[in-house]
Amino acid sequence: MRKKSQEVDDTLFLGVITGITLALLLWAGIVIHDTQKDVKEIKTTVDTMHKTLTKLARFQIDTDISAESE
């Protein structure tokens, strides 16, 4: 009887450990996916900001040069 109880306890323990491991792997996958998505969005935003600021800087330089020549 003792041996049967030990087998059930071992099976239960392995099942719990397996469940926890799968849950952690799923959570890690979701976190990594969300992080990658956020990085892509940030890259798009930074590229847009860079283009806008470059245009503004060129415009500012153009207006400063024309103002000095007069």
PDB file of N, CA, C and O in Angstrom:
ATOM      1  N   MET A   1       0.826  -1.190   0.000  1.00  0.00           N
ATOM      2  CA  MET A   1       0.000   0.000   0.000  1.00  0.00           C
ATOM      3  C   MET A   1       0.872   1.257   0.000  1.00  0.00           C
ATOM      4  O   MET A   1       0.538   2.257  -0.636  1.00  0.00           O
ATOM      5  N   ARG A   2       1.957   1.194   0.698  1.00  0.00           N
ATOM      6  CA  ARG A   2       2.855   2.331   0.824  1.00  0.00           C
ATOM      7  C   ARG A   2       3.454   2.684  -0.545  1.00  0.00           C
ATOM      8  O   ARG A   2       3.594   3.859  -0.884  1.00  0.00           O
ATOM      9  N   LYS A   3       3.804   1.655  -1.322  1.00  0.00           N
ATOM     10  CA  LYS A   3       4.434   1.871  -2.613  1.00  0.00           C
ATOM     11  C   LYS A   3       3.455   2.524  -3.593  1.00  0.00           C
ATOM     12  O   LYS A   3       3.853   3.404  -4.357  1.00  0.00           O
ATOM     13  N   LYS A   4       2.208   2.119  -3.584  1.00  0.00           N
ATOM     14  CA  LYS A   4       1.178   2.678  -4.469  1.00  0.00           C
ATOM     15  C   LYS A   4       0.961   4.155  -4.145  1.00  0.00           C
ATOM     16  O   LYS A   4       0.821   4.976  -5.051  1.00  0.00           O
ATOM     17  N   SER A   5       0.932   4.487  -2.874  1.00  0.00           N
ATOM     18  CA  SER A   5       0.761   5.873  -2.453  1.00  0.00           C
ATOM     19  C   SER A   5       1.939   6.728  -2.902  1.00  0.00           C
ATOM     20  O   SER A   5       1.758   7.879  -3.300  1.00  0.00           O
ATOM     21  N   GLN A   6       3.127   6.178  -2.841  1.00  0.00           N
ATOM     22  CA  GLN A   6       4.329   6.901  -3.274  1.00  0.00           C
ATOM     23  C   GLN A   6       4.286   7.161  -4.782  1.00  0.00           C
ATOM     24  O   GLN A   6       4.698   8.229  -5.235  1.00  0.00           O
ATOM     25  N   GLU A   7       3.791   6.195  -5.562  1.00  0.00           N
ATOM     26  CA  GLU A   7       3.684   6.365  -7.008  1.00  0.00           C
ATOM     27  C   GLU A   7       2.689   7.469  -7.350  1.00  0.00           C
ATOM     28  O   GLU A   7       2.932   8.268  -8.255  1.00  0.00           O
ATOM     29  N   VAL A   8       1.591   7.514  -6.643  1.00  0.00           N
ATOM     30  CA  VAL A   8       0.582   8.554  -6.875  1.00  0.00           C
ATOM     31  C   VAL A   8       1.171   9.922  -6.530  1.00  0.00           C
ATOM     32  O   VAL A   8       0.970  10.885  -7.270  1.00  0.00           O
ATOM     33  N   ASP A   9       1.888  10.012  -5.426  1.00  0.00           N
ATOM     34  CA  ASP A   9       2.509  11.271  -5.031  1.00  0.00           C
ATOM     35  C   ASP A   9       3.536  11.717  -6.065  1.00  0.00           C
ATOM     36  O   ASP A   9       3.611  12.900  -6.398  1.00  0.00           O
ATOM     37  N   ASP A  10       4.327  10.772  -6.573  1.00  0.00           N
ATOM     38  CA  ASP A  10       5.318  11.107  -7.597  1.00  0.00           C
ATOM     39  C   ASP A  10       4.646  11.597  -8.877  1.00  0.00           C
ATOM     40  O   ASP A  10       5.090  12.575  -9.480  1.00  0.00           O
ATOM     41  N   THR A  11       3.592  10.929  -9.285  1.00  0.00           N
ATOM     42  CA  THR A  11       2.865  11.318 -10.493  1.00  0.00           C
ATOM     43  C   THR A  11       2.237  12.697 -10.320  1.00  0.00           C
ATOM     44  O   THR A  11       2.286  13.525 -11.230  1.00  0.00           O
ATOM     45  N   LEU A  12       1.658  12.938  -9.170  1.00  0.00           N
ATOM     46  CA  LEU A  12       1.056  14.235  -8.887  1.00  0.00           C
ATOM     47  C   LEU A  12       2.120  15.334  -8.903  1.00  0.00           C
ATOM     48  O   LEU A  12       1.909  16.402  -9.476  1.00  0.00           O
ATOM     49  N   PHE A  13       3.251  15.067  -8.276  1.00  0.00           N
ATOM     50  CA  PHE A  13       4.338  16.037  -8.231  1.00  0.00           C
ATOM     51  C   PHE A  13       4.834  16.365  -9.641  1.00  0.00           C
ATOM     52  O   PHE A  13       5.014  17.532  -9.987  1.00  0.00           O
ATOM     53  N   LEU A  14       5.054  15.328 -10.448  1.00  0.00           N
ATOM     54  CA  LEU A  14       5.507  15.545 -11.823  1.00  0.00           C
ATOM     55  C   LEU A  14       4.462  16.303 -12.643  1.00  0.00           C
ATOM     56  O   LEU A  14       4.814  17.140 -13.474  1.00  0.00           O
ATOM     57  N   GLY A  15       3.204  16.018 -12.417  1.00  0.00           N
ATOM     58  CA  GLY A  15       2.135  16.738 -13.121  1.00  0.00           C
ATOM     59  C   GLY A  15       2.114  18.211 -12.757  1.00  0.00           C
ATOM     60  O   GLY A  15       1.947  19.069 -13.623  1.00  0.00           O
ATOM     61  N   VAL A  16       2.282  18.502 -11.470  1.00  0.00           N
ATOM     62  CA  VAL A  16       2.299  19.891 -11.023  1.00  0.00           C
ATOM     63  C   VAL A  16       3.510  20.622 -11.586  1.00  0.00           C
ATOM     64  O   VAL A  16       3.382  21.746 -12.072  1.00  0.00           O
ATOM     65  N   ILE A  17       4.673  20.005 -11.527  1.00  0.00           N
ATOM     66  CA  ILE A  17       5.889  20.615 -12.068  1.00  0.00           C
ATOM     67  C   ILE A  17       5.745  20.850 -13.575  1.00  0.00           C
ATOM     68  O   ILE A  17       6.142  21.904 -14.074  1.00  0.00           O
ATOM     69  N   THR A  18       5.188  19.892 -14.295  1.00  0.00           N
ATOM     70  CA  THR A  18       4.981  20.036 -15.733  1.00  0.00           C
ATOM     71  C   THR A  18       4.016  21.175 -16.030  1.00  0.00           C
ATOM     72  O   THR A  18       4.253  21.963 -16.946  1.00  0.00           O
ATOM     73  N   GLY A  19       2.943  21.268 -15.274  1.00  0.00           N
ATOM     74  CA  GLY A  19       1.975  22.347 -15.462  1.00  0.00           C
ATOM     75  C   GLY A  19       2.588  23.714 -15.211  1.00  0.00           C
ATOM     76  O   GLY A  19       2.356  24.651 -15.975  1.00  0.00           O
ATOM     77  N   ILE A  20       3.359  23.831 -14.156  1.00  0.00           N
ATOM     78  CA  ILE A  20       4.026  25.102 -13.840  1.00  0.00           C
ATOM     79  C   ILE A  20       5.018  25.465 -14.940  1.00  0.00           C
ATOM     80  O   ILE A  20       5.099  26.623 -15.350  1.00  0.00           O
ATOM     81  N   THR A  21       5.768  24.480 -15.416  1.00  0.00           N
ATOM     82  CA  THR A  21       6.746  24.728 -16.473  1.00  0.00           C
ATOM     83  C   THR A  21       6.065  25.198 -17.749  1.00  0.00           C
ATOM     84  O   THR A  21       6.525  26.150 -18.381  1.00  0.00           O
ATOM     85  N   LEU A  22       4.986  24.549 -18.132  1.00  0.00           N
ATOM     86  CA  LEU A  22       4.257  24.958 -19.336  1.00  0.00           C
ATOM     87  C   LEU A  22       3.675  26.358 -19.191  1.00  0.00           C
ATOM     88  O   LEU A  22       3.710  27.149 -20.133  1.00  0.00           O
ATOM     89  N   ALA A  23       3.140  26.665 -18.013  1.00  0.00           N
ATOM     90  CA  ALA A  23       2.594  28.001 -17.781  1.00  0.00           C
ATOM     91  C   ALA A  23       3.681  29.065 -17.885  1.00  0.00           C
ATOM     92  O   ALA A  23       3.458  30.127 -18.466  1.00  0.00           O
ATOM     93  N   LEU A  24       4.852  28.786 -17.325  1.00  0.00           N
ATOM     94  CA  LEU A  24       5.952  29.750 -17.403  1.00  0.00           C
ATOM     95  C   LEU A  24       6.460  29.922 -18.834  1.00  0.00           C
ATOM     96  O   LEU A  24       6.785  31.034 -19.249  1.00  0.00           O
ATOM     97  N   LEU A  25       6.527  28.833 -19.581  1.00  0.00           N
ATOM     98  CA  LEU A  25       6.938  28.934 -20.981  1.00  0.00           C
ATOM     99  C   LEU A  25       5.932  29.735 -21.799  1.00  0.00           C
ATOM    100  O   LEU A  25       6.331  30.537 -22.643  1.00  0.00           O
ATOM    101  N   LEU A  26       4.662  29.540 -21.571  1.00  0.00           N
ATOM    102  CA  LEU A  26       3.624  30.295 -22.259  1.00  0.00           C
ATOM    103  C   LEU A  26       3.721  31.775 -21.912  1.00  0.00           C
ATOM    104  O   LEU A  26       3.644  32.632 -22.792  1.00  0.00           O
ATOM    105  N   TRP A  27       3.889  32.070 -20.631  1.00  0.00           N
ATOM    106  CA  TRP A  27       4.025  33.461 -20.186  1.00  0.00           C
ATOM    107  C   TRP A  27       5.254  34.121 -20.815  1.00  0.00           C
ATOM    108  O   TRP A  27       5.180  35.263 -21.268  1.00  0.00           O
ATOM    109  N   ALA A  28       6.379  33.408 -20.843  1.00  0.00           N
ATOM    110  CA  ALA A  28       7.604  33.955 -21.437  1.00  0.00           C
ATOM    111  C   ALA A  28       7.402  34.217 -22.932  1.00  0.00           C
ATOM    112  O   ALA A  28       7.860  35.236 -23.448  1.00  0.00           O
ATOM    113  N   GLY A  29       6.732  33.322 -23.614  1.00  0.00           N
ATOM    114  CA  GLY A  29       6.457  33.518 -25.036  1.00  0.00           C
ATOM    115  C   GLY A  29       5.606  34.745 -25.289  1.00  0.00           C
ATOM    116  O   GLY A  29       5.868  35.505 -26.222  1.00  0.00           O
ATOM    117  N   ILE A  30       4.586  34.944 -24.463  1.00  0.00           N
ATOM    118  CA  ILE A  30       3.722  36.118 -24.606  1.00  0.00           C
ATOM    119  C   ILE A  30       4.511  37.397 -24.333  1.00  0.00           C
ATOM    120  O   ILE A  30       4.367  38.380 -25.061  1.00  0.00           O
ATOM    121  N   VAL A  31       5.333  37.392 -23.305  1.00  0.00           N
ATOM    122  CA  VAL A  31       6.135  38.576 -22.963  1.00  0.00           C
ATOM    123  C   VAL A  31       7.106  38.902 -24.095  1.00  0.00           C
ATOM    124  O   VAL A  31       7.246  40.066 -24.471  1.00  0.00           O
ATOM    125  N   ILE A  32       7.767  37.903 -24.632  1.00  0.00           N
ATOM    126  CA  ILE A  32       8.720  38.129 -25.719  1.00  0.00           C
ATOM    127  C   ILE A  32       8.010  38.656 -26.962  1.00  0.00           C
ATOM    128  O   ILE A  32       8.506  39.570 -27.621  1.00  0.00           O
ATOM    129  N   HIS A  33       6.859  38.087 -27.282  1.00  0.00           N
ATOM    130  CA  HIS A  33       6.100  38.536 -28.456  1.00  0.00           C
ATOM    131  C   HIS A  33       5.669  39.994 -28.286  1.00  0.00           C
ATOM    132  O   HIS A  33       5.817  40.794 -29.211  1.00  0.00           O
ATOM    133  N   ASP A  34       5.139  40.345 -27.117  1.00  0.00           N
ATOM    134  CA  ASP A  34       4.711  41.713 -26.863  1.00  0.00           C
ATOM    135  C   ASP A  34       5.888  42.681 -26.914  1.00  0.00           C
ATOM    136  O   ASP A  34       5.753  43.795 -27.420  1.00  0.00           O
ATOM    137  N   THR A  35       7.023  42.268 -26.401  1.00  0.00           N
ATOM    138  CA  THR A  35       8.213  43.119 -26.420  1.00  0.00           C
ATOM    139  C   THR A  35       8.665  43.374 -27.848  1.00  0.00           C
ATOM    140  O   THR A  35       9.008  44.503 -28.198  1.00  0.00           O
ATOM    141  N   GLN A  36       8.669  42.346 -28.666  1.00  0.00           N
ATOM    142  CA  GLN A  36       9.066  42.512 -30.065  1.00  0.00           C
ATOM    143  C   GLN A  36       8.115  43.458 -30.788  1.00  0.00           C
ATOM    144  O   GLN A  36       8.545  44.287 -31.589  1.00  0.00           O
ATOM    145  N   LYS A  37       6.816  43.331 -30.501  1.00  0.00           N
ATOM    146  CA  LYS A  37       5.828  44.202 -31.118  1.00  0.00           C
ATOM    147  C   LYS A  37       6.040  45.650 -30.684  1.00  0.00           C
ATOM    148  O   LYS A  37       5.951  46.563 -31.505  1.00  0.00           O
ATOM    149  N   ASP A  38       6.322  45.863 -29.396  1.00  0.00           N
ATOM    150  CA  ASP A  38       6.577  47.204 -28.884  1.00  0.00           C
ATOM    151  C   ASP A  38       7.823  47.806 -29.504  1.00  0.00           C
ATOM    152  O   ASP A  38       7.844  48.994 -29.824  1.00  0.00           O
ATOM    153  N   VAL A  39       8.861  47.003 -29.677  1.00  0.00           N
ATOM    154  CA  VAL A  39      10.108  47.495 -30.274  1.00  0.00           C
ATOM    155  C   VAL A  39       9.858  47.941 -31.718  1.00  0.00           C
ATOM    156  O   VAL A  39      10.395  48.961 -32.148  1.00  0.00           O
ATOM    157  N   LYS A  40       9.056  47.195 -32.461  1.00  0.00           N
ATOM    158  CA  LYS A  40       8.736  47.585 -33.835  1.00  0.00           C
ATOM    159  C   LYS A  40       7.983  48.917 -33.855  1.00  0.00           C
ATOM    160  O   LYS A  40       8.267  49.777 -34.688  1.00  0.00           O
ATOM    161  N   GLU A  41       7.030  49.087 -32.943  1.00  0.00           N
ATOM    162  CA  GLU A  41       6.277  50.337 -32.872  1.00  0.00           C
ATOM    163  C   GLU A  41       7.188  51.506 -32.490  1.00  0.00           C
ATOM    164  O   GLU A  41       7.067  52.597 -33.048  1.00  0.00           O
ATOM    165  N   ILE A  42       8.086  51.282 -31.554  1.00  0.00           N
ATOM    166  CA  ILE A  42       9.014  52.330 -31.133  1.00  0.00           C
ATOM    167  C   ILE A  42       9.937  52.702 -32.291  1.00  0.00           C
ATOM    168  O   ILE A  42      10.224  53.880 -32.505  1.00  0.00           O
ATOM    169  N   LYS A  43      10.398  51.707 -33.031  1.00  0.00           N
ATOM    170  CA  LYS A  43      11.275  51.972 -34.180  1.00  0.00           C
ATOM    171  C   LYS A  43      10.548  52.829 -35.203  1.00  0.00           C
ATOM    172  O   LYS A  43      11.128  53.772 -35.741  1.00  0.00           O
ATOM    173  N   THR A  44       9.292  52.518 -35.479  1.00  0.00           N
ATOM    174  CA  THR A  44       8.505  53.298 -36.430  1.00  0.00           C
ATOM    175  C   THR A  44       8.352  54.737 -35.941  1.00  0.00           C
ATOM    176  O   THR A  44       8.486  55.681 -36.720  1.00  0.00           O
ATOM    177  N   THR A  45       8.074  54.899 -34.661  1.00  0.00           N
ATOM    178  CA  THR A  45       7.907  56.233 -34.092  1.00  0.00           C
ATOM    179  C   THR A  45       9.206  57.029 -34.158  1.00  0.00           C
ATOM    180  O   THR A  45       9.194  58.207 -34.517  1.00  0.00           O
ATOM    181  N   VAL A  46      10.313  56.402 -33.820  1.00  0.00           N
ATOM    182  CA  VAL A  46      11.606  57.090 -33.847  1.00  0.00           C
ATOM    183  C   VAL A  46      11.973  57.475 -35.282  1.00  0.00           C
ATOM    184  O   VAL A  46      12.487  58.569 -35.514  1.00  0.00           O
ATOM    185  N   ASP A  47      11.718  56.598 -36.232  1.00  0.00           N
ATOM    186  CA  ASP A  47      12.002  56.922 -37.635  1.00  0.00           C
ATOM    187  C   ASP A  47      11.175  58.125 -38.090  1.00  0.00           C
ATOM    188  O   ASP A  47      11.690  59.013 -38.769  1.00  0.00           O
ATOM    189  N   THR A  48       9.903  58.153 -37.719  1.00  0.00           N
ATOM    190  CA  THR A  48       9.035  59.273 -38.067  1.00  0.00           C
ATOM    191  C   THR A  48       9.537  60.563 -37.429  1.00  0.00           C
ATOM    192  O   THR A  48       9.577  61.609 -38.077  1.00  0.00           O
ATOM    193  N   MET A  49       9.918  60.487 -36.164  1.00  0.00           N
ATOM    194  CA  MET A  49      10.440  61.666 -35.474  1.00  0.00           C
ATOM    195  C   MET A  49      11.726  62.153 -36.145  1.00  0.00           C
ATOM    196  O   MET A  49      11.923  63.356 -36.312  1.00  0.00           O
ATOM    197  N   HIS A  50      12.587  61.232 -36.523  1.00  0.00           N
ATOM    198  CA  HIS A  50      13.851  61.596 -37.169  1.00  0.00           C
ATOM    199  C   HIS A  50      13.593  62.329 -38.488  1.00  0.00           C
ATOM    200  O   HIS A  50      14.215  63.353 -38.769  1.00  0.00           O
ATOM    201  N   LYS A  51      12.676  61.796 -39.288  1.00  0.00           N
ATOM    202  CA  LYS A  51      12.350  62.429 -40.567  1.00  0.00           C
ATOM    203  C   LYS A  51      11.780  63.834 -40.345  1.00  0.00           C
ATOM    204  O   LYS A  51      12.160  64.782 -41.031  1.00  0.00           O
ATOM    205  N   THR A  52      10.869  63.954 -39.383  1.00  0.00           N
ATOM    206  CA  THR A  52      10.258  65.249 -39.101  1.00  0.00           C
ATOM    207  C   THR A  52      11.293  66.256 -38.620  1.00  0.00           C
ATOM    208  O   THR A  52      11.323  67.394 -39.088  1.00  0.00           O
ATOM    209  N   LEU A  53      12.137  65.840 -37.688  1.00  0.00           N
ATOM    210  CA  LEU A  53      13.150  66.755 -37.162  1.00  0.00           C
ATOM    211  C   LEU A  53      14.195  67.122 -38.214  1.00  0.00           C
ATOM    212  O   LEU A  53      14.697  68.246 -38.222  1.00  0.00           O
ATOM    213  N   THR A  54      14.519  66.198 -39.088  1.00  0.00           N
ATOM    214  CA  THR A  54      15.451  66.495 -40.170  1.00  0.00           C
ATOM    215  C   THR A  54      14.863  67.550 -41.096  1.00  0.00           C
ATOM    216  O   THR A  54      15.556  68.486 -41.492  1.00  0.00           O
ATOM    217  N   LYS A  55      13.585  67.402 -41.443  1.00  0.00           N
ATOM    218  CA  LYS A  55      12.924  68.395 -42.292  1.00  0.00           C
ATOM    219  C   LYS A  55      12.888  69.755 -41.600  1.00  0.00           C
ATOM    220  O   LYS A  55      13.142  70.782 -42.228  1.00  0.00           O
ATOM    221  N   LEU A  56      12.573  69.757 -40.312  1.00  0.00           N
ATOM    222  CA  LEU A  56      12.525  71.018 -39.573  1.00  0.00           C
ATOM    223  C   LEU A  56      13.900  71.667 -39.491  1.00  0.00           C
ATOM    224  O   LEU A  56      14.018  72.886 -39.612  1.00  0.00           O
ATOM    225  N   ALA A  57      14.922  70.878 -39.289  1.00  0.00           N
ATOM    226  CA  ALA A  57      16.279  71.413 -39.200  1.00  0.00           C
ATOM    227  C   ALA A  57      16.702  71.997 -40.541  1.00  0.00           C
ATOM    228  O   ALA A  57      17.312  73.065 -40.580  1.00  0.00           O
ATOM    229  N   ARG A  58      16.395  71.328 -41.621  1.00  0.00           N
ATOM    230  CA  ARG A  58      16.730  71.850 -42.958  1.00  0.00           C
ATOM    231  C   ARG A  58      15.977  73.154 -43.214  1.00  0.00           C
ATOM    232  O   ARG A  58      16.542  74.113 -43.740  1.00  0.00           O
ATOM    233  N   PHE A  59      14.711  73.181 -42.840  1.00  0.00           N
ATOM    234  CA  PHE A  59      13.914  74.390 -43.024  1.00  0.00           C
ATOM    235  C   PHE A  59      14.494  75.532 -42.200  1.00  0.00           C
ATOM    236  O   PHE A  59      14.583  76.662 -42.679  1.00  0.00           O
ATOM    237  N   GLN A  60      14.885  75.243 -40.970  1.00  0.00           N
ATOM    238  CA  GLN A  60      15.460  76.269 -40.092  1.00  0.00           C
ATOM    239  C   GLN A  60      16.774  76.791 -40.670  1.00  0.00           C
ATOM    240  O   GLN A  60      17.026  77.996 -40.645  1.00  0.00           O
ATOM    241  N   ILE A  61      17.601  75.905 -41.182  1.00  0.00           N
ATOM    242  CA  ILE A  61      18.878  76.313 -41.780  1.00  0.00           C
ATOM    243  C   ILE A  61      18.611  77.178 -43.013  1.00  0.00           C
ATOM    244  O   ILE A  61      19.258  78.208 -43.202  1.00  0.00           O
ATOM    245  N   ASP A  62      17.657  76.759 -43.852  1.00  0.00           N
ATOM    246  CA  ASP A  62      17.327  77.519 -45.047  1.00  0.00           C
ATOM    247  C   ASP A  62      16.829  78.918 -44.686  1.00  0.00           C
ATOM    248  O   ASP A  62      17.219  79.895 -45.325  1.00  0.00           O
ATOM    249  N   THR A  63      15.982  79.022 -43.683  1.00  0.00           N
ATOM    250  CA  THR A  63      15.440  80.335 -43.310  1.00  0.00           C
ATOM    251  C   THR A  63      16.510  81.191 -42.658  1.00  0.00           C
ATOM    252  O   THR A  63      16.508  82.408 -42.840  1.00  0.00           O
ATOM    253  N   ASP A  64      17.428  80.595 -41.902  1.00  0.00           N
ATOM    254  CA  ASP A  64      18.501  81.366 -41.275  1.00  0.00           C
ATOM    255  C   ASP A  64      19.457  81.917 -42.325  1.00  0.00           C
ATOM    256  O   ASP A  64      19.893  83.063 -42.221  1.00  0.00           O
ATOM    257  N   ILE A  65      19.780  81.137 -43.309  1.00  0.00           N
ATOM    258  CA  ILE A  65      20.699  81.584 -44.366  1.00  0.00           C
ATOM    259  C   ILE A  65      20.063  82.719 -45.157  1.00  0.00           C
ATOM    260  O   ILE A  65      20.717  83.720 -45.451  1.00  0.00           O
ATOM    261  N   SER A  66      18.792  82.562 -45.500  1.00  0.00           N
ATOM    262  CA  SER A  66      18.129  83.611 -46.285  1.00  0.00           C
ATOM    263  C   SER A  66      17.970  84.878 -45.450  1.00  0.00           C
ATOM    264  O   SER A  66      18.028  85.977 -46.002  1.00  0.00           O
ATOM    265  N   ALA A  67      17.776  84.761 -44.160  1.00  0.00           N
ATOM    266  CA  ALA A  67      17.636  85.938 -43.305  1.00  0.00           C
ATOM    267  C   ALA A  67      18.965  86.674 -43.171  1.00  0.00           C
ATOM    268  O   ALA A  67      18.975  87.903 -43.102  1.00  0.00           O
ATOM    269  N   GLU A  68      20.075  85.961 -43.133  1.00  0.00           N
ATOM    270  CA  GLU A  68      21.378  86.589 -42.992  1.00  0.00           C
ATOM    271  C   GLU A  68      21.815  87.287 -44.275  1.00  0.00           C
ATOM    272  O   GLU A  68      22.529  88.288 -44.218  1.00  0.00           O
ATOM    273  N   SER A  69      21.400  86.777 -45.421  1.00  0.00           N
ATOM    274  CA  SER A  69      21.844  87.352 -46.687  1.00  0.00           C
ATOM    275  C   SER A  69      21.166  88.690 -46.972  1.00  0.00           C
ATOM    276  O   SER A  69      21.673  89.466 -47.782  1.00  0.00           O
ATOM    277  N   GLU A  70      20.068  88.974 -46.349  1.00  0.00           N
ATOM    278  CA  GLU A  70      19.350  90.233 -46.596  1.00  0.00           C
ATOM    279  C   GLU A  70      19.891  91.340 -45.817  1.00  0.00           C
ATOM    280  O   GLU A  70      19.397  92.463 -45.914  1.00  0.00           O
TER     281      GLU A  70
END
